[in-house]
Amino acid sequence: MDLIHAAQPYLSLALLVFLAGFVDSIAGGGGLITLPAYLAHGLSPALLLGTNKLSSSMGTAVSAAKFIKETRFRADFLALLIVLAAGGSFLGAKAISMVPPEAIRYLLIVLLPPVAIFLAAKKAFGLVDTSKAYTEGSLLRRSGAISFCVSGYDGLLGPGTGTFLAVAFSRLCGFDLLRATALARLLNLVSNLAALLTFLCLGMVKVKLGFAMGLAGMAGNYAGSHLALKKGTWIIRPMLFMVSAALLLKVAWDMLR
């Protein structure tokens, strides 16, 4: 009984991390669940972002592997995006002490309403892949800019990164939502790992807790990516809208408190 009682806080945390992984694998935004969950568990704010990066990286690796296996991209195209995502995330994590969190929150308040409204209004958004309408060079420039900029935000703060990547790849590059989500999963993993390395060097990770919760995140990501691949855009699009709306409400609430 004592063992069960001692494990109870970890079980509830693991359940929330599983749920976050399930949601994150489909539409991003898992940090909306994991960050408050870790804080409620009693994790020190100094270890919060780094520990969350460890567990989320483990989970994202599972969904990224499933998506990329099913949606084929050229290896050289992926390699360049990976390099740009790693660089952006590293610079974002390094800049965390120089950029006031309030500035990021104001930026999200500006960006999120158009994203949510767009997803609600465009019923056919992401159903068809129109990426062939762009030249190879144009597609590479657009994808590279998205990878670098959004991954920089991921290293700096994080919540909603997968959502921003998926919507941007679909809207600006013409990928259908399934392929856009596949790219988002891979690059989210890269930016997570780059930021995690920075946090590890700074001693800002509770390794044992992050690894244990990462196992729960892996299970959630596997279940979510399996559902997304089975249902396609019809499950991804409404999930993107819900995550965008939830992130907006969360940011607005934090600013009003």
N, C-alpha and C positions, 0 to 999 in steps of 0.2 A: 504493500500500500504506500509506503514511504517513497519507493522508487517511482510509482505511478504519479504520486502527488508532485514529486520533484520534476518529472518529465512533462507535466501538463502544460506549463508555459511554452515549452519547445514544440509540443504537438500543435497547439493553436497557432504558433508562429509558422510552423511547417505547412499547415493547412492554408494559411494566407499566402505563403510563398508559392504553393502549388497553384492556387487560384490566379495569382499574379502571372505565373508562367503560362497558364492556359490563355489568359487574355492577351498577354504580350506577344505570344507566338502568332496570334491572328491579326492584331491591330496595333501592337505597341502599347505603351502606357502602363506597363507593369509596375513601374516605380511609384505610381499613384497608390498602390496597395502596399508594396514592400517598405517604402521609407517610413510611413506612419506605423506600420507593424513593428519594425525594428525599434522605433522610438518607444512604442508602448511596451515592448519587451524589456526596455531599460538600457538599451545600448547607448553608449556615450556618443553625443553628436560628433565628436572628433573622429570616431571610428565608423560613423554611419555610412558615408558615401563609399568608402573603400570596401567595407564588408558587403554592402549591397552589390557593388561591382563584381565581387568574387562569386556570389551566389547567382547573380543574373547572367554572368558570362557562362557558367556551367550550363544553365538552362537554355540560353540562346544557342549554344553550340549544337544542341540536339535538334532544335527546330531549323536552324540554318542548314544542317546536313540534309534533313528531309526535303526542304524546299528546293535547294540547289540541285539535288539529285533528280528531281522531277521537272525542273524548269532549266533548260540548257542555255548557257551563255558561253561566249568565247573566253578561253582561258586568259588571253592577253588583256581583254576588256576588264575582266574581273580583277586581274593583278593590278592594273593601274588604279582602279577604284579602291582596292584594299590599301595601297600605299597612301593615297590621298586621305582616306578615312582615318588611318593610323596617325598621320601627321596632324590632321585637324583635331582629333581627340587629345593627342599629347599636348598640343598648344593650349587647348581649352582647359585641360587639367592644370597646366602650369600657370594659367592666367587666373585661377580661381580666387587668389588672394588680391588681385588687382581690379576685379570687376564687382561692383556692389550687387548683391542678390536682387535688390529692388529694381535695378536696371533690367535684369533678365525678366523679372515678373511683368514689368511694364511692356516689354517687347512681346511677351506671350499674350497679354491682354489685347494687343493690337493684332497679332497674327491669328489667334484661335477663332474668333468669331467668323471671319471670312471662310476659314477651313470648314467649320461646322455647317455654315449656311450653304456653302458650295456642295458639300456631300449630301445635304438634305434636298437641294434643288435639282441637282443633276442625277436623274434617275438612272441614266445609262452610263454614268461615269465608271470607267475602268472595265467595261464589259468586253471591249474589243481592243486588240493590240494594234496601234497605229504607228509604232516606232519606225517602221520602214519608210514613213514619209520624210524622215530626217536623213541627211547624209551621214556617213559613218563618222566624219570629223565633228559635225554638229552634235550628234548624239553623245560622243565621247566628251566633248566640252561641257555639255549640259549635265551629264551624269557625274563628271568629275567635280564640277562646282557644287552640286548637291551633296556629294559624298564628303567633301572637305568642310563645307559650311555647317551642315547639320551634325557632323561628327564633332566639330568644335564645340557646338552647343552641348553635345552629349558629355564631353569631357568636363565642361564647365558646370553643368547642372544635371541634365539627363532625362527627367520624366517626359514622355511623349516623343522621344527620338524616333522610335519605330514608326509611329503615326506620321510624323513629318516626312520621313524618308519615303514611305509608301505613297503618300499623297503626291509628293513632289515628283517622284519617278513616273507616276502615272500621268500627272497633269502636264509636266514639262518635257517628258521624254516619250510619251505615248505608249508606255507599257501597260498591258492590262493589269488589273489589281493583283492577280495571282503572281505574275512575274515581278511586279513592283514590290510585293511583299517578300518574295524570295530574295531580291537584292537587299531590301531593308533588313532582313534577318542576318544576312552575311555581314553587311557593313556595320550593323549594330554590334555584332560579335567582335569585329575588329576594333571598333572604337572602345568597346567595353574593356578589351584586353589591353589596349594601349593606356587607357586611363587607370586600369588596375595595376599595371606595372609601375606607374607613377605613384599611386597610393601605397603600394608595397614598399617602394624606396623611401617614402616618407614615414613609414611605420603607422599607417592609418587604416590597417585592416585587422579585424579579429578573425584570424584564419580558421580556427576550428569551427566557430559558429557559421561563418560564411560557407565553408565546405559542406557542413551538415545540411544547411538550408538549400545549398545548391543541388543536392540530391532530390529534394522536393520540387525545386524549380525545374529540374530535368524531366521529371514525371509530368508536370503540368504542361511544359512545352511540347512534349511528345504527343499528349492528348490533343492539345490545341492545334498543332500543325497537321495532325492526322485529319481532324475535322475540317480544317481549311482546305486541304488538298482534295477532300472528298466533296465538299460543297462549293468550293471555288469562290468567285466574286460575290455570290449571294449571301454568304456569311461574313466575308471580309468587309464589305462596304458598310453595313449597319454597325458592325463593331467599331470601325474607324470613326463613324459619326458619334457613337456613344462615348468613346474614349476622348475625342476632341471636346465634347461637351463637358465631360467629367473633369478634364484637365482645366478647362476654362473656369468652371465653378470652384475648383480647388484653389487656383491661383487668386481668383477674386476674393474668396473667403480668407485666405492668408493675408491679403493686403488690407482687408477691412478689420481684422482682429486688432 
